[in-house]
Amino acid sequence: MNYEEILDWMYRQIPMYQREGKAAYKIDLETTEKLDARFGHPHKHFKTIHVGGTNGKGSVSHILASVLQTAGYKTGLYTSPHLKDFRERIRVNGKVIEKDFVVDFIRENGDYFEQVRSSFFEMTVAMAFQYFKEQKIDVAVVEVGLGGRLDSTNIVDPDLSVITNISLDHTRFLGHTLEAIAGEKAGIIKPDSPVVIGETHPFTSAVFKARAEECSAPIYFADQEYKVEPMVKEKPEIAIYRVSREEKPLFEKLRTDLTGSYQSKNIATVLKSIDVLNSLGYDLNRKSVLEGLAHVKHNTSLLGRWHILGQSPLIICDTAHNEAGLEWNLRELKSMDVENLHFVLGFVNDKDLDAILPLFPRSAKYYFTRADIPRALKEQELKTKAAAYGLTGDAYFASAEALQEAKRQAQSGDLIYVGGSTFLVSEVI
């Protein structure tokens, strides 16, 4: 089988949460541990930083990897899901895994994967860790896929765990309260290994503190120490922040190529994580931090975060897909100086739309669509549901058709936002 046939086999025959949903979710790490043993525990051959949370974990992972690369560390980066190419999930110093490695890995181990009924995610984690071992990396930044406690990545013994924040998402699997979800996310906190929490929350902080105490793990809350304030942009593709630490100025103009004011929270989380890593013996100096933050997209090829697809009209897509993430984006959209807003929207079928749809402005124009995956909510259902909240527009079977119609109707001073689903964003990029 060639590369395309290998991917087709992985997608069709192995349950994958991103496409199928609950069928791919497992209640233990038994299969992951079997795969880890088969490959000789490859994750023990490099240092690890483990990053979880509801929103922001992808951005934090990419920023940390960019800073580590800039500082001279050979850095592996494991993230999910991918947007354009499966190989985006596994990178070393920003370069994606080779097609030949993917093909050979599946050819040599496919029978065993079938024997143990490995999920798509389990085999992909095994592939990543084996690749990182063979590449002889110094450190891997590993993003949690879903939850934490039962996630396939949770076999690592990290130098540092990071939990960005907690909000209601994937409640069918993780629980219906913030405390329950925090309990699942807290599962990545390991004995004697420090943890950085991005955001303090009255319902979740006690959960994290209890788990940290149980593990004798030092715990730090980034937002209690760092304040990151957006400043006026000099260019659309560059964001500037004023940063203070314990109310003392640290960076008057910190620049980053990750735009979207929600990145202020992620930057605070990264800065505290860097402090902890330096206390553990890492060498991440001020220059590495500044250069790493300035060139995140260049260093790691991060896509889909306040991603500008076009100008006049301005077209922005973003992978925010739950209430907390979308609320932050909508707040920023409403503050922008544009004439009219157009939304190309699609969601997966397990989202709580009764919590999400009221956030959107009734005055905007809507183009309801779907991503080409089984989990996608049908566009006509979305249109009907949205109408109950005063959001009106037409339904389009294909995302490309929806975006094309939005471009046709929008004027040069308007803004088109594409989002609601990571998979919708992946189709339009």
N, C-alpha and C positions, 0 to 999 in steps of 0.2 A: 504493500500500500504506500502511496505517496503522501505528502503532507496533508493535502485537502481530504483525501480518503481517511487518513488517521483522525482528523478533526471530526469528520462526519460520523465515524464510528464512535468517538467519544460522546458526541452530542446525542446520537440516536439510541445507543445501547446502554449508556450509563446514566442513571437519574442525576439531574443537575438542578439544584434549587432555583437558579435564576430563570430556568425555563419552565420547570414542572411544579415547583413549589414544595408542598409538604411531603411528596413522595421521596424527595432526596434528603430529608432531614432525619438524622439518626439520634438516638437517645444515649449513646455512649461512644467512647473512643476506641472500642475493641478493634475495629478494622484498621483505624489509623495506626494503632500500636503494632498490629501485625505487619503493616507495610514498613513501619519504622524499623522493626527488627529485621525484615527481609533485606533492607538496604544498609544494614550495619549502623543504624542510628546516626545518619549523616549530620543532623542538626547539632551534634556534639563537637563538630569540627570547626565551628565558627561561633563568634559572639552574636547575640541576638537582642534586638529591641522589639518588643511586642506591643502593637498599637491597636486598641479597641475603642468602642464608644458607639453612639448612635449616629451622630453627624460629625464630619470633619476628620475622621480617622484616615481617609485617603489622602487628604491634603497634608495632614501632619506627617504621614509616612513619607510622602514625596519631599516635603521640606527637610525633614531629618536626613533623608538620603542625600539630598543636594548638598547640605552642609558637610556631611561626612565625606562625600566625594571630594568636595573642595578642599577639605583638610588633608586629603591624601590617603584616605582609607579605601581599600577595594571593597565596594559596598554592593551587597545584594539587596534587591527590593522585590518583595512579593506582595501583590495587591489583587483585589477583585472587586467587581467583575471587570472584564476588558470592554473597550468601546468599539474598536475596529478590528483588532487582530488578537487572537488567543495569546500570542507571545508577549503582549503588553503586561501580562500578569507576572512574568519572571524576567528580571533585568539584572545586569551587573554593570555598575557604573553607567547606567542609563541605556545600555545596549540590550536589546531583547534577546532572549534565548534563541539559539540557532534552530532552524527547521529540522536539520538532520538530527539534533539531539531529541527533539520531540518525537520524531518518527522512530528512531532507534529505541527510545525508552518504551514506547507503547508496543512496538513489535516484540521486544524481548520479554515484556512483562504482561502483555495483554491477557494471556491465558490465566495467569495468577490473579489479575484484577477480576476476571469473571468468576474465578473459583471462590474468592472471598466476598464477592458482590460489592466491590468497591464503588463508591459514588464518584462522580466527576470531580467533586471538590477534593476528596481524599487522595485520588491518584495525582491530581494537580499539585497538591501540597508535597506529596512524595517526590514528584518530579522536580519541584523547585529546590527542595532541600538537597537532593542528590546532585543537581546541577551546581548549586552553590558550593558543595563539598568539592566537586571536581574542578571548579574554577578557583579554588583555594582563596575564597574571599576572606576579608578580615572580620566583617560584621554584616549581618542581615537585618534590615528593617522589615518586619513581618506584620502585615495588616490582618486582623481578625476578619473572618468572613461573616459569620452570623453568631451573635451572642458573645460567647467567650468560654464559659465553663466546658461546653461540649463541642467547641469548634475544633476542626481538624488541626489547626495550627497550635493548639494548646498542649502540645507535648514538649515545647521548648522550655528551657531553663534560662530565662532572659536576664541580661544585666539590668534592664529597666523595663517595667511595664508602664504603658500610658493609656489612660482612659479619658477620652476627650470630653464627653458629656452624655447625658441620658435623656431621652425623650421617648414617647410612645411610638414604637415601630416594631413590626414582626411580632405583634402581640399573641398571635396564634401559637407561637413557639416559645416566646420568652416570658410571657405573663402579661397581665392587663393593668398592672400598676407600675409606677416608676420604681418603687422599692423592689418589686419582683424582677424587673428588667436589670436593675443595678446589681442584684444578686447574681444574675447570670454573667453580666459583664465583669463583675469582681472576681470571677473564676480564673482570670488570667494573672491575678496577684499571686506571687509565688514566695515560698519561705525565704526570708532574709534578703529578698530582692526589692529594691525601692520601687515605688509607684508614684507617678504624677497624675493627678486628676485635673482636667482642664477647667471645669466649671463647678463651683460650689452650689449645691442645691439642698434646701432644707429636708427634702424627702429622701435623698440618696446619700448624702455625706456620711450619715451614721452607718449605712450599709458598708461603705468603703472602709471607714475607720475600723469597724468591727472585723472585717476580713483581714485588713492590714495588721491589726493587733494579733489576730489568730496566727498569722504567718510570721510575726516579728519582722514585718516589712516596713521600713521608713515610708511615710506617706506625705506628699506635698500637694497643695492646691495652688495651681498656677495663677488663678485670678485673684488670689489674696496677696500676691506679691507683685505681679506685673500688671500695668495698665497700658493698653495699646490703643491709640486714638487715630482714626483716619484723618488725613489732611487733604487739601485740595490737590487733585491730580494734575501733574504737569503734562502727561500724555494719557490717552485712553487705555493704553496697554500697560501702564506702570502705576502702581498704587504706592502711596507714601504714608508712613505712620510716624507719629511721635510716641516714643516708648519711655516709660518711667518704671523704675523698680523701687518698691517701698517708698514711693512718692518722691524719688530723686531721679532727675533726668538721666537717661541712659543713651538713647538715640534720638536726636532732634529730627532727623529725616532718614528713616529706614525705608529703603525702596525694595519692592518685590514685583515680579512679573505675574503674580497671582492677584488679579483684581477681584472686586467684590468685597464689600466692607465686612462680611462675615469672617473673612480671613483674620481679622484682628484677634478673635478668640483663639484661632489655631496658632497664630504667631506667639501669643502669650504662652500657650501650652508647650510649644517647641522651645522657647527661650528657657523655661524652667527645666525642661528635659535636658537641655544642653548643660545647664548648671550641674545637674545631678550626674550626668555622664562625665563631666570634667572632674567631679569629686571622686569618681571611680577610676580615674587614671587616663581618660581620653584626653586628647589634645585638640580642642575645638576653640580656637582663639577668635578674637573679635573680627579679624579680617575674614576668616572662614565663614563666620556667621553672616556678615554683611554680603559677601560675594555669593554664598550659598542661597540666601533669601532673594537676592537680586536676579538669580538665573535658575529658578526652580524648573520652569518649563523647558528651558534649554538643556539642563542637566538630566532631567528625568522624563521629558516628553509627556508631562501631565496634560490630560485633555478633559474637557467637559466641566470645568469650574469657571463660571462666569466667562464662558468661551465666546469670543466675538467672531461671528461668522460673516458679517458684512456691515457695510456702512451705507447710510443714505438710501433706505432706512437702516438704522442700527438694528442688527440682529444678534441676540444673545441667547445662548443655550446654557443650561446648568443642570447638573444631575441631582439636585435637591429633590427628594421624593416623599418626604413625610411632613407632618404639620410644622414642626419646629424649623426645618430647613427652608420650607417654602414661605413661612411667615417672615423669616429674615430677608429673603430675596424680594418678596413683595413690598416690604417696607422700603427697601432701597429703590425699587422701581418707581414707587410713588413719589420719591424725593427727587427723581431725575427730571430735567427740563426737556420734556418731549411733548409733542402735540397730542398724539393718540397712542394707546397701547393695544397691541394685538397679541393674543395668546394662542400658540399652537400647543394643545394639551393632550396628553395621553397618560393613563395610569395602568398599573397592574390590578388584577381583580380582587386583591385582598386588602386594599387601602381603605381606611376609614374616611370616605369622602364626605360624610356628614361633619367631620371636623375640619377637612381641608377646603372644600368648596366655598364656605362662607368667607374665607380669607380673601378671595379674589374680587376685584372691583367690578361692579355691574356695568360701568360705563365703557368697558373695554369690548373689543370685538374678539370672538372666539372661533377657533377652528379645531373641532374635536376629532381626534384620530387615535390610532393604536400602533404599537410596535408589532412587528411580525414574530410574535412568540405566543405559545399556548396560554400563558398567564395573563396576556393583555386583556383589559376590559374592553368590550366591544364599543365601538365609537358611538353607535346609536344609544346604547345604555348610558354612556357618559353624557351625551347630549340631553337625554331625558332627565337624568339626575341633576345636571347643572341647571337646567331650566327651573327646577324647584327653588333654586337660590338666586334667580334673576340673571343668570349668565346665559346669554343667547348667542347662537351661531350655527353653522352648518357642520355636518359630520362627513368625514372623509376616510375611506378605507385605508388608504396609503399615506404614510407620513410625508412623503415627497410631494404628493398632491396637495396636502394641507398647507405645507410651507409655501409651495408655489402660489397658491391662492392668496395667502397672507401677503406675499411679496407684491402680488398684482394689486391688492386693495390698499396697501400702505403707501402713504406719502413720504417724501424724503425726510421730513421732520418727525416721523413716527418711530416707534420702537416695537420690534417683534421679539417676543420671548418664547423660546421652545423648551418645554420641560414637563415635569410631572412623573416621568419615568426615565431611569437610566438608559433603558433600551431604546426609547424614543430618541434620546440624545445621541446614542451611538449610531442610529440610522441616518441622522441628518448631518453629522460631522463628516 
